[in-house]
Amino acid sequence: MSTTTTTASSADNADGSASRSIAAVERAMDVLLLFGRVGRPDLGVTEIAAELGLTKAAVHRILTALRNRDLVTVDPTTRRYALGHAAVALGRAYLARTDLRAIAAPELRRLSEETGETATLSIRRGDMRLYVDQVVPEQELRLEVQLGTPYPLHAGASSKAFLAFLGEDEIEVYLAKHALGALTEKTIVEDGALRLELAAIQRRGYATSMGERQVGAASVAAPVFDHDGHVIAVLSAAGPLSRFKPRMAECADRLLAAAARVSGHLGYHAG
């Protein structure tokens, strides 16, 4: 009886120790994830404790362990903590293995289902933009795009969404280098008009087009941002002009939500 009781007690102690270890790891992960979630470059012990419902003593212990693995650093003057180079290396390793099309694919399917229209993904190549994926609805009258064909950055919603969210210097360089050629009679071909259009896109967060790149087509397009806040891709919803135009605002809301989710997967946090 004594041997049995001792064995059971040892097993209970082992289980309790394992549970405590798992809980400690989970708390440490919560602290690390908080740095990525709050959108601030550094955090103090009091802020972390308040956000996660932990005691300051517990936060100190966690931060000490993370510092020992270079996952966080501390400013000796302010005593505020930031992500360390080991955490940054983990993020870079994830991004290096990130397939943008794979991340965007479920959002393209969802966007197409929600809008009943074609959803596309575009990337930038120098001063051009090209479609790299699309999901087409099961409708008799529908829009399909040609993957891999380059288009200038001033014509059409997806192109303008790229151009609008480049830095101001990049926009000026583009305008200085390129004549604004017309793809259709609706294409914006004057610098002043394009600058006004880009400013409007920046304010509302998405671009629109009604026949600017393709006659009879309409679209809305929104930027996808990477972890540094740079526009890395563009999502769009597009369809025949007569059907799409009355639903443009509704489609834009769903588009913005989809683009935000893809940006979030890439580590972007809107400030």
C-alpha positions as CSV (number, residue, x, y, z in Angstrom):
1,M,0.0,0.0,0.0
2,S,2.8,2.4,0.9
3,T,4.6,1.7,-2.4
4,T,1.4,2.3,-4.4
5,T,0.7,5.5,-2.7
6,T,4.2,6.8,-3.2
7,T,4.1,6.0,-6.9
8,A,0.7,7.7,-7.4
9,S,2.0,10.8,-5.6
10,S,5.1,10.9,-7.8
11,A,2.9,10.7,-10.9
12,D,0.7,13.5,-9.6
13,N,3.7,15.7,-8.9
14,A,5.1,15.0,-12.4
15,D,1.7,15.9,-14.0
16,G,1.5,19.1,-12.0
17,S,5.1,20.1,-12.9
18,A,4.4,19.5,-16.6
19,S,1.2,21.6,-16.5
20,R,3.0,24.4,-14.8
21,S,5.8,24.3,-17.4
22,I,3.2,24.4,-20.3
23,A,1.5,27.4,-18.6
24,A,4.8,29.2,-18.3
25,V,5.5,28.6,-22.0
26,E,2.1,29.8,-23.0
27,R,2.6,33.0,-20.9
28,A,6.0,33.6,-22.6
29,M,4.4,33.2,-26.0
30,D,1.6,35.6,-25.0
31,V,4.2,38.2,-24.2
32,L,6.1,37.7,-27.5
33,L,2.8,37.9,-29.5
34,L,1.8,41.1,-27.7
35,F,4.9,42.9,-29.2
36,G,3.6,42.0,-32.7
37,R,0.0,42.9,-32.0
38,V,0.2,46.3,-30.4
39,G,1.9,48.1,-33.2
40,R,4.3,50.0,-30.9
41,P,8.1,49.6,-31.1
42,D,8.6,49.0,-27.4
43,L,6.6,48.1,-24.2
44,G,7.1,48.6,-20.5
45,V,6.6,46.0,-17.8
46,T,3.4,47.7,-16.5
47,E,1.9,47.8,-20.0
48,I,2.6,44.2,-20.6
49,A,1.1,43.2,-17.2
50,A,-2.0,45.2,-17.8
51,E,-2.6,43.9,-21.3
52,L,-2.1,40.3,-20.3
53,G,-3.5,40.3,-16.8
54,L,-0.2,39.1,-15.3
55,T,1.6,40.4,-12.2
56,K,4.7,42.6,-12.7
57,A,6.8,39.9,-11.0
58,A,5.6,37.3,-13.5
59,V,6.3,39.6,-16.5
60,H,9.8,40.3,-15.2
61,R,10.6,36.6,-15.0
62,I,9.3,36.0,-18.5
63,L,11.2,39.0,-20.0
64,T,14.4,37.8,-18.3
65,A,14.0,34.4,-19.9
66,L,13.3,35.9,-23.3
67,R,16.3,38.2,-23.0
68,N,18.5,35.2,-22.3
69,R,17.5,33.9,-25.7
70,D,17.8,37.3,-27.5
71,L,14.1,37.2,-28.2
72,V,13.7,40.6,-26.5
73,T,16.0,43.5,-25.7
74,V,15.8,46.2,-23.0
75,D,16.8,49.8,-23.2
76,P,18.9,50.4,-20.1
77,T,17.8,54.0,-19.8
78,T,14.0,53.7,-20.3
79,R,13.7,50.1,-19.2
80,R,11.4,49.5,-22.1
81,Y,11.5,46.2,-24.0
82,A,11.5,45.5,-27.8
83,L,11.8,42.5,-29.9
84,G,15.3,41.1,-30.2
85,H,17.3,39.9,-33.2
86,A,16.3,36.3,-32.6
87,A,12.6,37.2,-32.9
88,V,13.3,39.2,-36.0
89,A,15.1,36.2,-37.5
90,L,12.1,34.0,-36.8
91,G,9.9,36.6,-38.6
92,R,12.2,36.7,-41.6
93,A,12.3,32.9,-41.8
94,Y,8.5,32.9,-42.0
95,L,8.4,35.6,-44.6
96,A,11.1,33.9,-46.7
97,R,8.8,30.8,-46.9
98,T,5.7,32.8,-47.6
99,D,3.9,32.2,-50.8
100,L,1.8,35.3,-51.5
101,R,-0.5,33.4,-53.9
102,A,-1.1,30.7,-51.3
103,I,-2.0,33.2,-48.7
104,A,-4.3,35.2,-50.9
105,A,-6.0,32.2,-52.5
106,P,-8.7,31.7,-49.9
107,E,-9.4,35.4,-49.8
108,L,-9.8,35.5,-53.5
109,R,-12.3,32.6,-53.4
110,R,-14.2,34.3,-50.5
111,L,-14.2,37.6,-52.3
112,S,-15.5,36.1,-55.5
113,E,-18.2,34.2,-53.6
114,E,-19.3,37.3,-51.7
115,T,-19.4,39.6,-54.6
116,G,-20.4,37.2,-57.4
117,E,-17.6,38.7,-59.5
118,T,-14.1,38.0,-60.5
119,A,-11.4,38.4,-57.8
120,T,-7.8,39.0,-58.8
121,L,-4.3,39.2,-57.3
122,S,-1.7,41.5,-58.9
123,I,2.0,42.1,-58.2
124,R,4.3,44.8,-59.3
125,R,7.3,44.3,-61.6
126,G,9.3,47.5,-61.9
127,D,7.0,50.1,-63.4
128,M,4.5,47.6,-64.5
129,R,1.8,45.5,-62.9
130,L,0.5,42.0,-63.7
131,Y,-2.2,39.6,-62.7
132,V,-0.8,36.4,-61.0
133,D,-4.1,34.8,-59.9
134,Q,-7.9,35.0,-60.3
135,V,-11.1,33.4,-59.2
136,V,-13.9,33.6,-61.7
137,P,-17.6,33.3,-60.7
138,E,-20.0,30.8,-62.3
139,Q,-21.9,33.3,-64.2
140,E,-22.6,33.3,-67.9
141,L,-21.6,37.0,-68.2
142,R,-18.3,37.4,-66.4
143,L,-14.9,39.0,-66.6
144,E,-11.7,37.1,-67.0
145,V,-8.2,38.6,-66.9
146,Q,-5.0,37.5,-68.7
147,L,-2.4,36.3,-66.2
148,G,1.2,37.5,-66.6
149,T,0.5,40.4,-69.0
150,P,2.2,43.6,-67.8
151,Y,0.1,46.8,-67.6
152,P,1.3,50.4,-66.8
153,L,0.7,51.7,-63.3
154,H,-1.7,54.6,-64.3
155,A,-4.4,52.6,-66.1
156,G,-7.1,50.7,-64.2
157,A,-8.0,50.1,-60.6
158,S,-5.3,47.6,-59.7
159,S,-2.6,49.7,-61.3
160,K,-3.7,52.9,-59.6
161,A,-3.9,51.1,-56.2
162,F,-0.2,50.3,-56.6
163,L,0.8,53.8,-57.7
164,A,-1.2,55.6,-55.1
165,F,0.4,53.8,-52.2
166,L,4.0,54.1,-53.3
167,G,6.0,56.9,-51.7
168,E,5.5,60.4,-53.0
169,D,9.0,60.4,-54.4
170,E,8.3,57.1,-56.3
171,I,5.1,58.6,-57.7
172,E,7.0,61.6,-59.0
173,V,9.7,59.5,-60.6
174,Y,7.1,57.4,-62.3
175,L,5.3,60.4,-63.7
176,A,8.6,61.9,-64.9
177,K,9.7,58.7,-66.7
178,H,6.5,57.7,-68.3
179,A,4.0,59.3,-70.7
180,L,0.5,58.5,-69.6
181,G,-0.6,56.5,-72.6
182,A,-4.3,55.8,-73.2
183,L,-5.5,52.1,-73.1
184,T,-9.1,53.2,-73.7
185,E,-10.8,56.6,-74.0
186,K,-11.4,56.5,-70.3
187,T,-7.8,56.2,-69.2
188,I,-6.4,59.1,-67.2
189,V,-3.7,60.7,-69.4
190,E,-3.0,64.1,-67.7
191,D,-0.6,64.4,-64.8
192,G,-2.7,66.8,-62.8
193,A,-5.9,64.6,-63.1
194,L,-3.9,61.5,-62.1
195,R,-2.5,63.2,-59.0
196,L,-6.0,64.2,-57.9
197,E,-7.1,60.6,-58.5
198,L,-4.2,59.2,-56.5
199,A,-5.0,61.5,-53.6
200,A,-8.6,60.4,-53.6
201,I,-7.5,56.7,-53.6
202,Q,-5.2,57.4,-50.6
203,R,-8.1,58.9,-48.7
204,R,-10.6,56.2,-49.2
205,G,-8.2,53.3,-49.3
206,Y,-9.1,51.8,-52.6
207,A,-9.1,52.5,-56.3
208,T,-11.9,52.3,-58.9
209,S,-12.1,52.0,-62.6
210,M,-14.9,52.1,-65.1
211,G,-13.5,51.2,-68.5
212,E,-10.0,52.8,-67.9
213,R,-8.1,49.6,-68.9
214,Q,-10.7,47.5,-70.6
215,V,-13.8,48.7,-72.3
216,G,-17.0,47.5,-70.7
217,A,-15.3,46.5,-67.4
218,A,-15.5,48.0,-63.9
219,S,-13.4,47.2,-60.9
220,V,-12.4,48.2,-57.4
221,A,-8.8,47.4,-56.1
222,A,-7.1,47.7,-52.7
223,P,-3.4,47.4,-51.7
224,V,-1.9,44.6,-49.7
225,F,0.9,45.7,-47.3
226,D,3.9,43.7,-46.0
227,H,5.2,43.8,-42.5
228,D,7.1,47.1,-43.2
229,G,4.0,48.8,-44.6
230,H,5.1,48.7,-48.2
231,V,2.5,47.8,-50.9
232,I,3.4,44.3,-52.1
233,A,0.3,43.3,-54.0
234,V,-3.2,44.4,-54.9
235,L,-6.5,42.6,-54.7
236,S,-9.4,43.5,-56.9
237,A,-13.0,42.6,-57.6
238,A,-14.1,43.2,-61.2
239,G,-17.1,42.6,-63.5
240,P,-19.1,43.8,-66.4
241,L,-19.7,47.5,-66.1
242,S,-23.5,47.4,-66.3
243,R,-23.8,44.9,-63.4
244,F,-20.8,46.0,-61.3
245,K,-21.2,49.8,-61.2
246,P,-24.4,49.9,-59.0
247,R,-22.7,47.5,-56.5
248,M,-19.2,49.2,-56.5
249,A,-19.5,50.5,-52.9
250,E,-20.7,47.2,-51.5
251,C,-17.9,45.3,-53.3
252,A,-15.4,47.8,-52.0
253,D,-16.3,47.1,-48.4
254,R,-15.7,43.4,-48.9
255,L,-12.6,44.0,-50.8
256,L,-11.0,46.2,-48.1
257,A,-11.7,43.5,-45.5
258,A,-10.1,40.8,-47.7
259,A,-7.0,43.0,-48.4
260,A,-6.7,43.7,-44.6
261,R,-6.7,40.0,-43.8
262,V,-4.0,39.2,-46.4
263,S,-1.9,42.1,-45.1
264,G,-2.3,40.8,-41.5
265,H,-1.0,37.4,-42.6
266,L,2.1,39.2,-44.0
267,G,2.7,40.9,-40.6
268,Y,1.2,44.3,-41.3
269,H,-0.6,46.1,-38.5
270,A,-2.5,49.2,-39.4
271,G,-1.4,52.1,-37.2
